[in-house]
């Protein structure tokens, strides 16, 4: 017999996990929020909060792009890369200003905007960590092209209000009888990205109970165009990552199985697939 943990316990444990690991340090007019979510170098992501004329400026201090540059990605040299950044942060109420990601907030929506900024940072980290060097084709763009090729009707980059904050959604696929599939992409699957997605599903399950919550995992590395006879390779997705996602996801799809007939359940009205094992 399989014993499942009550959903209220899962929510409580997750929130306790966040509380225990989030730290705030004051530096004059700036508050630095240290989070348990990791950047490409396995350092905790920080959100900087500055007071300005009764409002707040939230930013990453330029750390996100600086980290990408350390990985060999020079954003300023490519209009295409800049466009990829704009698409990655679309729907997060975040702008790229002077090499840093930032957003404005009031005391009423400070938590919401901090969540948005953290989502944008994770999306950008996910963008380049999920591919071999030199390709720079983001997972969102690849999936969108796939859906277009199968004539799937969808709305991209939608912000959906949850119980406490709004959540950026990669795709919303309409279903009959005013239902819908909410689709989150994970370009570089890990336990920490799974926890962020699960938090989104926890929030939305209460306010949109009839919506289907779907995750698409990128378990594929694209061929390197600079290497002759380079082939598509597969990446390992940890059991822990899948287990975390299963708690609140109605369906989990692996990108490596996109040519299989069951992958069509991603957009079929009653399709469900928990095959990401």
Secondary structure by P-SEA (a helix, b strand, c coil): ccccccaaaaaaaaaaaaaacbbbbbcccbbbbbcccccccccbbbbbbbbcccbbbbcccaaaaaaaaaacccccccaaaaaaaaaaaccccccccccccccccccccaaaaaaaaaaaaaaaaaaaaaccccccccaaaaaaaaaaaaccccccbbbbbcccbbbbbcbbbbbcccbbbbbbbbccccaaaaaaaaaaaaaaccccccbbbbbbbccccccccccccccbbbbbbbaaaaaaaaccccbbbbccccccccccccccccccccccc
